[in-house]
Amino acid sequence: MRRLKARLLATAVLSVVTLTGAIAGAGAAQAAPARPDGACGPVMFVVPGYRDGGAQKLLDPGLAPGGANPVRIPYPNAEADINLYTDVDAGVANLRTALYNLYVTYGCDLDTKVYIVGFSLGALVAGTVLETEPPGRNIQGVLFADGRRQPGESNWPGDPGGLIGHLPVPGPGGTGFRPLDSFRYPTLSLCNGPNSGGGADLICFGGTNLDSYFTSHPYYSFEVGNELNIHGEGPYQDNLRNRVIP
């Protein structure tokens, strides 16, 4: 029953997040969903990577934490969507719309458990929202292969941080590394390091090994529930748990 209620909730929350309306900004009139007659179930907003990287496992309810229902946040991430800057901006807008629907349109209490999860390009989207969402909500973030991953408070000595932090120009989602204390909610940031099967992931571990985009970057567990069991949910110091894995 709880799983069914969470699934109905997730469907309602995304009732106004559409590829036509939310991405293009169209203002078509849409009906508001019915408000809940009890506490809202946990929900997990998922922002996959380029060409929906990681989506298959991230959207599997059996791998989600705490009975949360995974909901894909649509944004332009297809092969034809070559402007990564506007792609990330669209994803941020859509994720904020989903959160607005949850709390305002659907009327869920601020204590409703929300997981915000992103991979690669989607981690730039999710990370931006985790840095800017107003306080006072029950949110846990999980980022896989964040290109702006902070080098600080890491379990890896000399951690170089994400690739975007080394660029001389702003990257998609912002300039440089994320500040150490930038997240407003507890966020677990995971990156494949030198000891992973395919070597360190260039996107979140800097460096110059372009081959790692193919040998390491796609190969995360994407099992959000299990990763939170291993590394723990918040609270964390500075709202950040920064882990190079394995």
C-alpha positions, 0 to 999 in steps of 0.5 A: 500500500505504501509503495502504491501511494508513493507511486501515485504521488510521484505521478501527480508530482510530475503532472506538469513536468513535460518535455513540451511545457517544462523544457520549452517553457510553454504555459499550457493550462494543466489540471492540478492533481488531487491533494493527499489524504495522508502523509506523502510517501518518500519520493526519489527524483532522478536526473540521469546522465547524457543519453539517459546514462544510469537511468535503468538502475536509478529508476528501478524501485527495488534499488531505491532507498526507504521504499521511495518511488523513483521519478525521472526528471526530463531534460534535454540529454539526447545525442542531438542536445549539444549545448550542455549549458542550456541542457543543465539549465533546463534540467534545473528548472524541471527539477525545481518544478517537480519540487514545487509540485510536491510541496505546493501543487500536491500539498505534501508536508515539508517533512516528506522524505525526498531523495535527489539523485543525479549522474554525470550531466544529471549530477550537475543538475541535481547538485545545483538544486541541492545548493539552492533549494530553500532550507527546512525540508527533508532532503538527501542528495546522492551524486554520481560522477559530479564534474564539479565535485569538491576536492575537500573532505575526501577519503582520498589524499590529494583528491583532484576533484572534478574536471570542471574545477580545472577548466579556465572557463565556466562549465555547465552548471557553474564555475570551478569546484563546488564550494566545500559547504555549498550544499544546503542538504546532506549530499553523498558525492561518489566518484570512481577512483584509481582503484576502480576496475576502469581506473579513475573517472576523468569527469569527477577525478580530474586528470587527463585519461580520456579513455576513462570516459569509456572504461570507468565513467559508465560503471557505477553501481547506481544502487542508491539504497545500497550506497546510502547503506554503505556510506550513511545518510546525513547529517554530514559535516558541511552537508557533504560526504565525499567518497572516492570509490571503491 
